[in-house]
Amino acid sequence: MIDLYPLAGPLLFRFDPETAHGLTIKALKTGLVPPARGKDEPALHTRVWGLDFTNPVGLAAGFDKNAEVVDAMLNLGFGFVEPGSVTPRPQPGNPRPRLFRLVEQRAVINRMGFNNEGLEAFAQRLERRRAAAKRAPGIVGANLGKNKDTADAADDYVIGVRRLAPLADYLVVNVSSPNTPGLRALQGRDPLRALLERVLEARAACGLTRNPPLLLKIAPDLTVEDKSDIAAVALESGIDGLIVSNTTIARPDGIPAAMRSEAGGLSGRPLFEPSTSVLREIYALTGGKLPIVGVGGVATGEDAYAKIRAGASLVQLYSAMVYAGPAVVHRIRRELAELLRRDGFRSVAEAVGADLR
Ligand SMILES: Cc1cc2nc3c(=O)[nH]c(=O)nc-3n(C[C@H](O)[C@H](O)[C@H](O)COP(=O)(O)O)c2cc1C
């Protein structure tokens, strides 16, 4: 793969982060970024929820909020992509600035607030993609959010499930963004149970021959009780998996003073340890019965491997791409295959949860 990011990266860093992101999406849409999928080693192939992933490295939600660059991102080498979060109605999100780079820490703080074009535009893009003669191979999920001004959150997730269940390979109920007031309270035992019951009912009511797996995406900022409640409710509800984790509202040591006070969710390198530790706990609490997508601070093959050993069946990333460009995906795939080989694992699946055995 020819890596243009050493040239494009410094250029993008001259712009404020949100403008840089907008330019990146435009470049991807117009095909300015050359496809560079490459071949996946057989050891990276993995089957989760009956879906075939050519590699376990996915693009996390928030990069492609409006499902505009699904094929472009798959063509860069991701095994799966997760557009969204999408809300039923379009909404502008929070006032700018709302996205900050912490370059030395290889981190990002965002308080975007689910800015997006709404469910209809999102769904139509997925429909057009389905109808297209040529599309990139790979798994495409859809991450669902709620509008800021919707009183009963479950209503919004139900609307999302109804529209997208026939169009997405999997669905995510995101109750862990720190930037929508009240959202994370849905992670509590009773509200969570009620919410999952309604979204699962909505999925069943679609009458599809094959239901898309339904995953719950959780925050890293949870008490011991929260975690055990989430694990119990996830198991009893019948959802298919978990995504661990979203951004953190914590500000670990090493975050510069000027940034500590910016509200929002922190992602990237400082999130690696806390999110992996929550992943490990949730894997143990669910007895490995629910596949988990590990996300938070993945930037190398070693990071991806550590998440897998802690219990992740798949991994995702976003922030590492800001600093290393899309070549990071290739590097992770190559390094991960090497690490699996070194330790005698013939597949990703064999290594899932290896640290806890
Ligand atoms: C700018 C930005 C926007 C995000 N938007 C969403 C979102 O809409 N929905 C969601 O579930 N997660 C969102 N996330 C969280 C990421 O999907 C991911 O969980 C988190 O960034 C940790 O991964 P990372 O350290 O690799 O970035 C966003 C993250 C960033 C940096």
The ligand as a Gaussian input file, in Angstrom:
#p B3LYP/6-31G(d) Opt

LIG

0 1
 C      -15.201000      12.367000      17.024000
 C      -15.808000      11.126000      17.579000
 C      -17.165000      10.896000      17.396000
 C      -17.755000       9.735000      17.907000
 N      -19.083000       9.507000      17.677000
 C      -19.646000       8.347000      18.108000
 C      -20.996000       8.049000      17.813000
 O      -21.700000       8.800000      17.139000
 N      -21.504000       6.890000      18.305000
 C      -20.761000       5.999000      19.024000
 O      -21.263000       4.953000      19.419000
 N      -19.454000       6.259000      19.299000
 C      -18.892000       7.402000      18.854000
 N      -17.567000       7.639000      19.117000
 C      -16.802000       6.682000      19.950000
 C      -15.995000       5.695000      19.123000
 O      -16.841000       4.878000      18.364000
 C      -15.132000       4.806000      20.043000
 O      -15.986000       4.072000      20.889000
 C      -14.161000       5.612000      20.896000
 O      -13.649000       6.712000      20.179000
 C      -12.993000       4.767000      21.385000
 O      -12.215000       4.290000      20.311000
 P      -10.821000       4.976000      19.856000
 O      -10.015000       5.166000      21.093000
 O      -10.229000       4.018000      18.881000
 O      -11.198000       6.276000      19.213000
 C      -16.964000       8.803000      18.617000
 C      -15.593000       9.048000      18.797000
 C      -15.014000      10.178000      18.289000
 C      -13.537000      10.413000      18.495000

